[in-house]
Amino acid sequence: MTSASGAAGTAAQVTAWRNAVVVAYGASGLAFASWVSRLPAIRDALDLTPGNIGVILLCMTLGSFASVSASGLIVLRLGSKRTIRTGSIMVGAGLLTAGFGTTVLASPVATAIGLAIIGLGTGSWNTASNVEGAAVERAVGRHIMPRLHGAFSLGTVAGAGLGAGAAAIGMPVLWHLAAAGTVVAVSVATAASWFRADVTPVASGERSYTPDTFEDPSTGPIPVIAAGTSPGDAPLDNKRKITQAWRDRRTLLLGVLVLGLALAEGAAGDWVALALADGHGQSDAAGAAGYGLFVTFMTIGRFAGTVLLDRFGRVPVMRWCAALAVLGLGVFVFAPVPWLAYVGLAVWGMGASLGFPVGMSAAADDPAKAAARVSVVSTIGYGAFLCGPPLLGLLAEHVGILHSLLAVMVMLAVSFVLSPVARKAD
């Protein structure tokens, strides 16, 4: 294999590349779960209502949405390595700021600024990770995207577990988030040295396509095309690539398909701990543990997803996921006893597990257009993942946190209907 820069690659280098991408996904999950698991403590320290929490989350949403909306251009211009490395450092700084704002300043504004910085770093980082992951998937010649997203889920399991432990012993939010931010920034900045799918910046009128192959002894040469390049033709201007991706019908429908399942995942991330505490009478530590249960079963679903996708294909698996998410969400909301709510969380987590990874793989079916199309699907999916939960907070002011989650079912029904668009493109 040769990278976009033309450097020769070996099977060992591809393995190191894959492992480095796993670190990037895992660290992203750790960062997300670290602050999410401390939401009850942040709420108590700042004396916030559900509506106030929604407004603070909206600050992170605005930062993330701005970042992910520009992520296609950012990745095409800077390359995935620099994008991921920069994003992880921003997220680490944002975690520190949010912790300082909560523990030292007791300021909702300072905490919101920290979350906004996290959002700015997260959006482009995650898009670049999906571009990098799709390139690894092509290089190894088999489905691995669900397991890469499984690494994200493992990171959330670790983050939720550490968050529950920190809450149980009364660790200040600042100390917890500062430690998590340091681990995230250092680990990803180091792992990025092994990334191999960087997009070479293209000046107007220049050609950037390099036909690349990785020689696998068992399967022969496997093409590896730098994301965003155009074989045989002069490359399009980066802005035109993004514009064309937004006009592609299948790409847009994939985005809407991912939207429902992303909303199911995002709503759980932001509201499960509080819903268990306020709606089912659980302690803050038990609420954090409930989110840990959700991401644990989401992780199981992602690692099992490769086998299911190979056997049944994308379309049936997406239908099952949407149906399971609806079932689990309904059980969680209407459970008459707390233990049944935890069962609902497990089913809900399984259902939400494969929406993002399958959507990203489907968007990257054409490697020459992967960066642009992944950025579009990411923008739509992350829009739901990020914008939906704050809006649920505003709805919760009127109907309560638990019943506000029923709004997620509408978009899950849409995802069920749109499942056929995930079929592999010809």
PLY file of the C-alpha trace (Angstrom):
ply
format ascii 1.0
element vertex 426
property float x
property float y
property float z
element edge 425
property int vertex1
property int vertex2
end_header
0.00 0.00 0.00
1.06 3.58 -0.53
-0.46 6.50 1.29
-1.61 9.75 -0.28
1.91 11.00 0.15
3.28 8.03 -1.79
5.09 6.36 1.08
5.29 2.56 0.87
3.20 0.63 3.37
3.28 -2.92 4.79
0.81 -5.20 6.53
2.39 -4.23 9.86
1.92 -0.55 9.06
-1.73 -1.16 8.18
-2.19 -2.92 11.52
-0.58 -0.01 13.34
-2.82 2.36 11.35
-5.93 0.43 12.35
-4.89 0.37 16.01
-4.23 4.11 15.97
-7.71 4.74 14.56
-9.14 2.54 17.33
-7.42 4.82 19.86
-8.97 7.90 18.23
-12.47 6.40 18.39
-12.01 5.17 21.96
-10.71 8.53 23.18
-13.68 10.31 21.61
-16.04 8.05 23.56
-14.10 8.60 26.77
-14.31 12.38 26.35
-18.05 12.31 25.64
-18.99 10.00 28.52
-16.77 11.86 30.98
-18.83 15.05 30.96
-22.16 13.34 30.26
-21.80 11.08 33.29
-21.25 14.15 35.50
-24.34 16.04 34.27
-26.24 15.36 37.52
-23.30 16.79 39.51
-23.05 19.77 37.15
-26.82 20.30 37.48
-26.60 20.25 41.27
-23.51 22.47 41.48
-25.03 25.12 39.22
-28.65 24.67 40.42
-29.98 24.17 36.89
-33.51 23.34 35.70
-34.01 20.96 32.73
-34.52 24.01 30.53
-31.26 25.54 31.77
-29.45 22.30 31.03
-30.93 22.32 27.54
-29.59 25.83 26.95
-26.10 24.88 28.14
-26.14 21.77 25.95
-27.22 23.95 23.07
-23.93 25.85 23.36
-22.05 22.61 22.76
-24.46 21.79 19.97
-23.82 25.07 18.19
-20.06 24.54 18.38
-20.34 20.94 17.18
-22.75 21.73 14.39
-20.57 24.58 13.11
-17.58 22.27 13.20
-19.22 19.27 11.56
-20.84 21.47 8.89
-17.39 22.69 7.86
-15.73 19.33 8.43
-15.74 18.26 4.79
-13.77 21.33 3.75
-11.56 21.05 6.83
-10.64 17.41 6.15
-10.13 18.01 2.42
-7.90 20.97 3.18
-5.93 19.88 6.27
-6.08 16.10 6.08
-7.56 13.75 8.64
-4.40 13.49 10.76
-4.14 17.20 11.51
-7.90 17.52 11.90
-8.13 14.71 14.47
-5.06 15.84 16.38
-6.26 19.45 16.60
-9.79 18.40 17.54
-8.61 16.19 20.39
-6.54 18.99 21.88
-9.55 21.32 21.71
-11.74 18.73 23.43
-9.18 18.32 26.20
-9.12 22.09 26.71
-12.91 22.20 26.70
-13.19 19.52 29.38
-10.80 21.47 31.58
-12.77 24.69 31.02
-16.11 23.04 31.79
-14.72 21.52 34.98
-13.22 24.84 36.07
-16.48 26.65 35.34
-18.47 24.16 37.41
-16.20 23.60 40.42
-14.25 26.85 40.83
-16.37 29.57 39.26
-19.80 27.95 39.75
-20.70 29.74 36.53
-23.15 28.34 33.97
-21.63 30.70 31.39
-18.09 29.37 31.92
-19.36 25.79 31.82
-21.24 26.52 28.60
-18.07 27.98 27.06
-16.22 24.77 27.94
-18.93 22.67 26.30
-18.83 24.91 23.22
-15.08 24.29 22.91
-15.71 20.56 23.25
-18.27 20.84 20.45
-15.91 22.74 18.15
-13.25 20.07 18.57
-15.58 17.08 18.39
-17.43 17.80 15.12
-14.53 17.81 12.68
-12.61 15.21 14.73
-15.43 12.68 14.36
-15.89 13.29 10.64
-12.15 12.89 10.07
-12.20 9.67 12.14
-14.93 8.27 9.89
-12.94 9.15 6.77
-9.86 7.53 8.30
-11.89 4.51 9.41
-13.41 4.00 5.96
-9.91 4.06 4.45
-8.76 1.42 6.95
-11.82 -0.68 6.13
-10.91 -0.61 2.44
-7.27 -1.40 3.20
-8.01 -4.53 5.25
-10.72 -5.65 2.82
-13.50 -6.49 5.32
-16.17 -4.79 7.46
-14.54 -3.18 10.49
-16.44 0.12 10.81
-18.91 -1.26 13.40
-15.97 -2.37 15.52
-14.29 1.00 15.18
-17.48 2.58 16.48
-17.45 -0.19 19.06
-14.15 1.27 20.23
-15.99 4.58 20.69
-18.56 2.71 22.75
-15.85 1.04 24.83
-14.53 4.51 25.49
-17.98 5.60 26.64
-18.25 2.52 28.88
-14.90 3.40 30.45
-15.87 7.07 30.73
-19.26 6.25 32.25
-17.69 3.83 34.72
-15.10 6.36 35.79
-17.81 9.01 36.00
-19.99 6.80 38.20
-17.01 6.10 40.43
-16.10 9.78 40.61
-19.71 10.64 41.51
-19.84 7.91 44.16
-16.76 9.19 45.98
-17.69 12.85 45.53
-14.72 13.75 43.33
-14.93 17.38 42.19
-15.97 17.75 38.57
-12.82 19.78 37.83
-10.41 17.05 38.87
-12.32 14.41 36.95
-12.68 16.34 33.69
-9.12 17.71 33.81
-7.71 14.18 34.06
-9.97 12.91 31.27
-9.04 15.84 29.02
-5.33 15.22 29.49
-5.65 11.52 28.65
-7.71 12.29 25.54
-5.41 14.97 24.12
-2.15 13.10 24.75
-3.33 9.69 23.53
-4.86 10.95 20.27
-2.04 13.36 19.45
0.36 10.43 19.81
-1.74 7.89 17.89
-2.17 10.28 14.96
1.45 9.66 13.98
0.33 6.31 12.48
-2.60 7.62 10.42
-2.25 7.00 6.66
-5.36 8.37 4.93
-4.50 12.05 4.91
-5.94 14.18 2.13
-3.23 16.16 0.42
-4.21 19.86 0.15
-5.13 20.56 -3.46
-4.49 23.90 -5.08
-6.84 24.93 -7.87
-6.05 23.15 -11.13
-3.70 20.55 -9.64
-4.17 16.80 -9.69
-4.09 14.82 -6.46
-5.06 11.29 -7.47
-2.57 8.49 -6.81
-3.64 4.87 -7.52
-2.64 2.96 -4.39
-2.69 -0.73 -3.50
-1.93 -2.84 -0.47
-0.69 -6.31 -1.39
-2.38 -8.87 0.87
-0.93 -12.41 0.51
-4.37 -14.03 0.77
-6.48 -11.68 -1.34
-4.08 -9.95 -3.70
-3.87 -6.19 -4.28
-6.50 -4.06 -2.56
-7.00 -0.51 -3.88
-6.66 2.26 -1.35
-7.73 5.63 -2.72
-7.09 8.79 -0.78
-10.42 10.21 0.37
-11.64 13.08 -1.73
-9.58 12.27 -4.83
-10.93 11.68 -8.33
-9.35 8.91 -10.42
-8.83 9.73 -14.07
-10.25 13.25 -13.98
-8.97 16.60 -12.83
-10.09 16.99 -9.21
-13.00 19.21 -8.43
-12.56 22.26 -6.29
-13.18 21.25 -2.67
-16.28 23.44 -2.35
-17.77 21.91 -5.50
-17.18 18.41 -4.08
-19.16 19.30 -0.98
-21.92 20.99 -3.01
-22.31 17.92 -5.23
-22.48 15.66 -2.18
-25.34 17.78 -0.75
-27.22 17.34 -4.04
-26.85 13.55 -4.11
-30.22 11.95 -3.28
-28.84 8.76 -1.74
-26.42 10.69 0.46
-29.23 12.87 1.81
-31.48 9.89 2.49
-28.62 8.14 4.27
-28.31 11.23 6.42
-31.99 11.07 7.38
-31.69 7.33 8.08
-28.77 7.98 10.41
-30.63 10.93 11.94
-33.23 8.82 13.78
-30.77 6.32 15.21
-28.32 9.12 16.06
-31.05 10.95 17.95
-31.78 7.75 19.91
-28.10 7.54 20.85
-27.70 11.24 21.61
-30.87 11.45 23.71
-29.61 8.57 25.84
-26.23 10.21 26.26
-27.60 13.50 27.53
-30.75 12.46 29.39
-30.58 8.87 30.67
-28.72 9.73 33.88
-31.13 12.56 34.67
-34.20 10.54 33.62
-33.23 7.75 35.99
-32.58 10.23 38.80
-35.68 12.37 38.32
-38.13 10.00 36.62
-37.33 6.70 38.32
-36.04 7.97 41.67
-32.47 6.71 41.33
-29.34 8.27 42.85
-26.88 10.30 40.78
-24.41 7.40 40.88
-27.13 4.94 39.78
-28.07 7.32 36.97
-24.48 7.38 35.72
-24.37 3.58 36.01
-27.56 3.39 33.93
-25.89 5.29 31.13
-22.98 2.87 31.49
-25.41 -0.02 30.98
-26.78 1.64 27.84
-23.35 2.09 26.26
-22.28 -1.41 27.32
-25.09 -2.98 25.31
-24.49 -0.53 22.47
-20.89 -1.77 22.46
-22.05 -5.40 22.34
-24.27 -4.53 19.39
-21.40 -2.88 17.55
-18.98 -5.76 17.99
-21.69 -8.23 16.97
-22.62 -5.96 14.06
-19.83 -7.17 11.78
-21.13 -10.75 11.92
-24.74 -9.65 11.45
-23.89 -7.40 8.51
-21.87 -10.11 6.78
-24.72 -12.61 7.19
-27.85 -10.53 6.64
-26.76 -7.31 4.95
-27.26 -3.68 5.84
-30.99 -3.30 5.17
-32.39 -6.00 7.52
-29.92 -5.04 10.23
-30.97 -1.38 10.05
-34.64 -2.39 10.34
-33.97 -4.54 13.39
-31.99 -1.76 15.00
-34.78 0.79 14.57
-37.38 -1.66 15.92
-35.25 -2.57 18.95
-34.60 1.08 19.74
-38.35 1.81 19.74
-39.05 -1.19 21.98
-36.31 -0.37 24.47
-37.20 3.31 24.61
-40.84 2.51 25.28
-39.97 0.09 28.09
-37.61 2.66 29.64
-40.21 5.43 29.64
-43.17 3.39 30.92
-41.38 0.95 33.26
-43.41 0.68 36.50
-40.33 -0.39 38.50
-36.70 0.78 38.19
-35.21 -2.62 37.30
-37.41 -2.84 34.21
-36.16 0.60 33.12
-32.63 -0.82 33.14
-33.81 -3.70 30.93
-35.25 -1.13 28.53
-31.90 0.67 28.50
-30.14 -2.53 27.42
-32.56 -3.09 24.51
-32.43 0.59 23.56
-28.62 0.45 23.49
-28.62 -2.59 21.19
-31.04 -0.85 18.84
-29.01 2.35 18.66
-25.71 0.56 18.11
-25.27 0.38 14.33
-26.88 3.54 12.94
-23.71 5.62 12.76
-21.22 2.96 11.62
-23.43 1.56 8.87
-24.34 5.07 7.70
-20.68 6.06 7.49
-19.72 2.90 5.61
-22.59 3.41 3.16
-21.62 7.04 2.58
-18.04 5.93 1.85
-18.96 3.21 -0.68
-17.31 5.34 -3.39
-13.83 6.05 -1.95
-13.21 8.90 -4.40
-16.16 10.81 -2.90
-15.89 9.52 0.65
-14.74 12.70 2.40
-17.51 14.87 0.95
-20.30 12.33 1.39
-19.24 11.30 4.89
-19.21 14.96 5.88
-22.80 15.39 4.63
-24.13 12.31 6.41
-22.16 13.30 9.51
-23.62 16.80 9.43
-27.19 15.46 9.29
-26.58 12.68 11.81
-24.63 14.79 14.26
-27.22 17.51 13.85
-29.77 15.11 15.35
-27.28 13.72 17.86
-26.41 17.20 19.09
-29.45 19.40 18.42
-32.09 16.88 19.46
-31.16 16.48 23.15
-31.22 20.23 23.96
-34.62 20.51 22.29
-35.79 17.56 24.37
-34.76 19.60 27.43
-37.10 22.39 26.39
-39.89 19.85 25.81
-39.14 18.31 29.24
-40.08 21.60 30.87
-43.69 20.86 29.83
-44.05 17.07 29.86
-41.16 15.86 32.05
-37.87 14.27 31.09
-39.20 10.73 30.64
-42.13 11.58 28.38
-40.06 14.01 26.31
-38.07 10.98 25.11
-41.13 9.67 23.28
-40.49 12.29 20.58
-37.47 10.21 19.53
-39.79 7.40 18.38
-41.09 9.46 15.46
-37.64 9.72 13.86
-36.91 6.06 14.59
-39.99 5.19 12.54
-38.59 7.26 9.66
-35.27 5.40 9.95
-37.13 2.08 9.74
-38.83 3.13 6.52
-35.59 4.45 4.95
-33.51 1.36 5.74
-33.25 0.28 2.04
-31.04 3.28 1.19
-28.23 1.65 3.17
-27.93 -1.03 0.46
-24.43 -1.01 -1.02
-24.16 1.35 -3.98
-23.40 -0.19 -7.36
0 1
1 2
2 3
3 4
4 5
5 6
6 7
7 8
8 9
9 10
10 11
11 12
12 13
13 14
14 15
15 16
16 17
17 18
18 19
19 20
20 21
21 22
22 23
23 24
24 25
25 26
26 27
27 28
28 29
29 30
30 31
31 32
32 33
33 34
34 35
35 36
36 37
37 38
38 39
39 40
40 41
41 42
42 43
43 44
44 45
45 46
46 47
47 48
48 49
49 50
50 51
51 52
52 53
53 54
54 55
55 56
56 57
57 58
58 59
59 60
60 61
61 62
62 63
63 64
64 65
65 66
66 67
67 68
68 69
69 70
70 71
71 72
72 73
73 74
74 75
75 76
76 77
77 78
78 79
79 80
80 81
81 82
82 83
83 84
84 85
85 86
86 87
87 88
88 89
89 90
90 91
91 92
92 93
93 94
94 95
95 96
96 97
97 98
98 99
99 100
100 101
101 102
102 103
103 104
104 105
105 106
106 107
107 108
108 109
109 110
110 111
111 112
112 113
113 114
114 115
115 116
116 117
117 118
118 119
119 120
120 121
121 122
122 123
123 124
124 125
125 126
126 127
127 128
128 129
129 130
130 131
131 132
132 133
133 134
134 135
135 136
136 137
137 138
138 139
139 140
140 141
141 142
142 143
143 144
144 145
145 146
146 147
147 148
148 149
149 150
150 151
151 152
152 153
153 154
154 155
155 156
156 157
157 158
158 159
159 160
160 161
161 162
162 163
163 164
164 165
165 166
166 167
167 168
168 169
169 170
170 171
171 172
172 173
173 174
174 175
175 176
176 177
177 178
178 179
179 180
180 181
181 182
182 183
183 184
184 185
185 186
186 187
187 188
188 189
189 190
190 191
191 192
192 193
193 194
194 195
195 196
196 197
197 198
198 199
199 200
200 201
201 202
202 203
203 204
204 205
205 206
206 207
207 208
208 209
209 210
210 211
211 212
212 213
213 214
214 215
215 216
216 217
217 218
218 219
219 220
220 221
221 222
222 223
223 224
224 225
225 226
226 227
227 228
228 229
229 230
230 231
231 232
232 233
233 234
234 235
235 236
236 237
237 238
238 239
239 240
240 241
241 242
242 243
243 244
244 245
245 246
246 247
247 248
248 249
249 250
250 251
251 252
252 253
253 254
254 255
255 256
256 257
257 258
258 259
259 260
260 261
261 262
262 263
263 264
264 265
265 266
266 267
267 268
268 269
269 270
270 271
271 272
272 273
273 274
274 275
275 276
276 277
277 278
278 279
279 280
280 281
281 282
282 283
283 284
284 285
285 286
286 287
287 288
288 289
289 290
290 291
291 292
292 293
293 294
294 295
295 296
296 297
297 298
298 299
299 300
300 301
301 302
302 303
303 304
304 305
305 306
306 307
307 308
308 309
309 310
310 311
311 312
312 313
313 314
314 315
315 316
316 317
317 318
318 319
319 320
320 321
321 322
322 323
323 324
324 325
325 326
326 327
327 328
328 329
329 330
330 331
331 332
332 333
333 334
334 335
335 336
336 337
337 338
338 339
339 340
340 341
341 342
342 343
343 344
344 345
345 346
346 347
347 348
348 349
349 350
350 351
351 352
352 353
353 354
354 355
355 356
356 357
357 358
358 359
359 360
360 361
361 362
362 363
363 364
364 365
365 366
366 367
367 368
368 369
369 370
370 371
371 372
372 373
373 374
374 375
375 376
376 377
377 378
378 379
379 380
380 381
381 382
382 383
383 384
384 385
385 386
386 387
387 388
388 389
389 390
390 391
391 392
392 393
393 394
394 395
395 396
396 397
397 398
398 399
399 400
400 401
401 402
402 403
403 404
404 405
405 406
406 407
407 408
408 409
409 410
410 411
411 412
412 413
413 414
414 415
415 416
416 417
417 418
418 419
419 420
420 421
421 422
422 423
423 424
424 425
